[in-house]
Amino acid sequence: MSDSLPPNCRISTDVRVMYFDTDAGGVVHNIVYLRFIETARTLLAIQMGMDFEEIRRTGIHAVVTRTEIDYKRPALLGDVLQIEGRVTEWSGVRFWVEFEITRPSDGALIVKSRQSLALVQMPSGKPVRLPENFPATLSLAN
């Protein structure tokens, strides 16, 4: 991770664990963490200029090509969690975003995740090169 990244290449958001996020024991189900990460990644893309209007205008989508996730500790019903994400690597058509989910109340690291994404022109599915000024922006506006 580079400290020289523009501030818009980082995101921090909070989420409260709800009943529908948990199993019968009140523990967050493993797939729910991916939803939390998806929320943070979507907010990061919007912050970087790839909002829903930009996607609609260009037909270009940021598509997840790989997810690595390490479950460190369980989160429980009612916990408030903080999801932090940041762009860490990029080249050509692919970039990586890393996430950490923590529980601020006790400082516990809950999940670490890393995702590879590519820009894809839909409906053809053809990869698109990252914008020239990436990571300062994901906007493809001409």
C-alpha positions in Angstrom: 0.0 0.0 0.0 1.3 3.4 -1.0 0.9 6.4 1.3 1.2 8.5 -1.8 -2.2 7.3 -3.1 -4.8 10.1 -3.6 -7.3 10.2 -0.7 -10.1 9.1 -3.0 -8.4 5.7 -3.4 -9.3 4.8 0.1 -12.7 4.2 1.7 -13.9 3.7 5.3 -17.5 2.9 6.1 -19.4 1.3 9.0 -22.0 -1.3 9.2 -24.1 -2.8 12.0 -24.6 -6.6 12.0 -28.3 -7.3 11.7 -30.3 -10.5 12.4 -30.3 -11.4 8.7 -26.5 -11.3 8.7 -26.2 -14.1 11.2 -26.8 -17.8 11.7 -28.8 -19.3 14.5 -26.0 -18.7 17.0 -25.8 -15.0 16.3 -22.5 -15.3 14.4 -22.1 -13.5 11.0 -22.3 -15.9 8.1 -19.1 -16.1 6.0 -20.9 -14.9 2.8 -22.1 -11.7 4.5 -18.6 -10.4 4.7 -18.5 -10.4 0.9 -21.6 -8.2 0.9 -19.9 -5.8 3.3 -16.9 -5.7 1.1 -19.1 -5.2 -2.0 -20.7 -2.2 -0.3 -17.3 -0.6 0.5 -16.0 -1.4 -3.0 -19.0 0.2 -4.6 -18.6 3.3 -2.5 -14.9 3.4 -3.4 -15.7 3.2 -7.1 -18.3 6.0 -6.8 -15.7 8.1 -4.9 -13.2 7.5 -7.7 -15.6 8.7 -10.4 -17.3 5.4 -11.5 -20.8 6.1 -10.3 -23.9 4.4 -11.6 -24.4 7.1 -14.3 -20.9 6.6 -15.6 -21.5 2.9 -15.8 -24.8 3.4 -17.6 -23.2 6.0 -20.0 -20.1 3.9 -20.9 -21.4 0.3 -20.4 -18.1 -0.4 -18.6 -18.2 -2.3 -15.4 -15.5 -3.1 -12.8 -15.7 -6.9 -12.5 -14.3 -8.9 -9.7 -11.9 -11.5 -11.2 -10.5 -13.0 -7.9 -11.3 -12.7 -4.2 -9.0 -13.8 -1.4 -10.5 -13.7 2.1 -9.1 -14.6 5.5 -11.6 -14.9 8.4 -9.7 -14.0 11.6 -12.5 -13.6 14.3 -16.2 -13.9 14.3 -18.5 -10.9 14.3 -21.7 -11.1 16.2 -25.3 -9.8 16.1 -25.3 -6.1 17.0 -21.6 -5.5 16.4 -20.7 -2.3 14.6 -18.0 -3.1 12.1 -15.7 -0.8 10.2 -14.7 -1.7 6.6 -11.6 0.0 5.2 -10.6 -0.5 1.6 -7.8 0.9 -0.6 -6.4 0.5 -4.1 -3.0 -1.3 -3.8 -1.8 -2.3 -7.2 -2.7 -1.7 -10.9 -1.5 -2.3 -14.4 -3.0 -2.5 -17.8 -6.6 -3.8 -17.3 -6.4 -5.1 -13.8 -6.2 -3.6 -10.3 -6.2 -4.8 -6.7 -8.2 -3.5 -3.8 -7.5 -4.7 -0.2 -10.1 -4.6 2.7 -10.0 -5.0 6.4 -13.0 -5.4 8.5 -12.5 -4.5 12.2 -14.6 -4.2 15.3 -13.7 -0.8 16.7 -15.2 -1.6 20.2 -12.3 -4.0 20.9 -10.0 -3.4 18.0 -10.4 -7.0 16.7 -9.5 -7.7 13.1 -12.4 -9.7 11.8 -11.6 -10.2 8.1 -8.8 -9.4 5.6 -9.6 -9.6 1.9 -8.0 -8.8 -1.4 -9.8 -8.5 -4.7 -8.6 -8.3 -8.3 -10.8 -6.3 -10.6 -10.9 -5.6 -14.3 -12.8 -3.1 -16.4 -15.0 -4.8 -18.9 -17.1 -3.4 -21.7 -20.6 -4.9 -21.6 -22.3 -6.7 -23.2 -19.3 -7.9 -25.2 -17.2 -8.8 -22.1 -14.1 -7.2 -23.7 -11.5 -6.0 -21.2 -10.8 -2.2 -21.2 -7.5 -0.5 -20.2 -7.5 1.4 -17.0 -7.9 5.2 -17.4 -4.6 6.9 -18.1 -4.7 8.8 -14.8 -5.7 5.7 -12.7 -5.7 5.5 -9.7 -6.5 9.2 -9.3 -9.8 8.4 -11.0 -11.8 5.5 -12.4 -13.8 7.9 -14.6 -13.8 7.1 -18.3 -15.3 10.5 -19.2 -13.7 12.0 -22.4 
